[in-house]
């Protein structure tokens, strides 16, 4: 019971200490400056690791990947058919 009285007394002391507190007032024009700063952040281009995120850059990277993949696939097909033809003809030549 003694602990309960001590806890209750400390709670009352804490509540009494909060009664005299006045709400903090922001500096004049705080919200105007905050609004301006938020607008500036919206107007700046988005960047990741120093690269700007613009659709033009994304489309150019996608097109470059498509061209590289097309080139690689066509070379693979040419190499595969020429290799298989050489093996086919080499079997007949060996006989």
C-alpha positions as CSV (number, residue, x, y, z in Angstrom):
1,X,0.0,0.0,0.0
2,X,2.9,2.3,0.7
3,X,4.2,1.9,-2.9
4,X,0.8,2.8,-4.2
5,X,0.7,6.1,-2.2
6,X,4.2,7.0,-3.4
7,X,3.3,6.4,-7.0
8,X,0.1,8.4,-6.6
9,X,2.0,11.3,-5.0
10,X,4.6,11.3,-7.9
11,X,1.8,11.3,-10.5
12,X,0.2,14.3,-8.8
13,X,3.5,16.1,-8.7
14,X,4.0,15.5,-12.4
15,X,0.5,16.7,-13.3
16,X,1.0,19.9,-11.2
17,X,4.3,20.6,-12.9
18,X,2.6,20.4,-16.3
19,X,-0.1,23.0,-15.4
20,X,2.2,26.0,-15.8
21,X,3.4,25.1,-19.3
22,X,2.5,27.4,-22.1
23,X,2.2,26.2,-25.7
24,X,5.2,27.1,-27.9
25,X,4.7,29.8,-30.5
26,X,6.5,29.5,-33.9
27,X,8.6,32.4,-35.2
28,X,6.8,34.9,-37.5
29,X,6.5,33.8,-41.1
30,X,7.5,30.2,-40.1
31,X,4.7,28.6,-42.2
32,X,5.4,30.9,-45.2
33,X,9.1,29.8,-45.2
34,X,8.1,26.1,-44.7
35,X,5.7,26.3,-47.6
36,X,8.3,27.9,-49.8
37,X,10.9,25.3,-48.9
38,X,8.4,22.5,-49.7
39,X,7.6,24.0,-53.1
40,X,11.3,24.2,-53.9
41,X,11.8,20.5,-53.1
42,X,8.9,19.6,-55.4
43,X,10.4,21.7,-58.3
44,X,13.9,20.1,-58.0
45,X,14.4,17.1,-60.3
46,X,14.5,13.7,-58.5
47,X,17.9,12.0,-58.5
48,X,19.2,8.6,-57.5
49,X,23.0,8.4,-57.1
50,X,23.3,11.6,-59.0
51,X,21.2,10.5,-62.0
52,X,18.1,12.5,-62.8
53,X,14.9,10.4,-63.1
54,X,13.4,11.5,-66.4
55,X,11.4,9.4,-68.8
56,X,13.8,10.3,-71.7
57,X,16.7,8.6,-69.9
58,X,14.6,5.6,-69.0
59,X,13.4,5.1,-72.6
60,X,17.0,5.4,-74.0
61,X,18.3,2.8,-71.5
62,X,15.4,0.4,-72.4
63,X,16.1,0.9,-76.1
64,X,19.8,0.3,-75.7
65,X,19.1,-2.9,-73.8
66,X,16.7,-4.1,-76.5
67,X,19.3,-3.4,-79.3
68,X,22.0,-5.2,-77.3
69,X,19.8,-8.2,-76.6
70,X,18.7,-8.4,-80.3
71,X,22.3,-8.3,-81.4
72,X,23.3,-10.9,-78.9
73,X,20.5,-13.3,-79.9
74,X,21.1,-12.9,-83.6
75,X,24.8,-13.6,-83.1
76,X,24.0,-16.6,-80.9
77,X,21.7,-18.1,-83.6
78,X,24.3,-17.5,-86.3
79,X,27.0,-19.1,-84.2
80,X,24.8,-22.0,-83.2
81,X,23.7,-22.9,-86.7
82,X,27.2,-22.6,-88.1
83,X,28.6,-24.8,-85.4
84,X,26.0,-27.4,-85.8
85,X,26.5,-27.4,-89.6
86,X,30.2,-27.9,-89.2
87,X,29.6,-30.8,-86.9
88,X,27.1,-32.3,-89.3
89,X,29.4,-32.1,-92.3
90,X,32.5,-33.2,-90.3
91,X,30.6,-36.5,-89.5
92,X,30.2,-37.2,-93.2
93,X,33.8,-36.3,-93.9
94,X,35.1,-38.6,-91.3
95,X,33.5,-41.7,-92.9
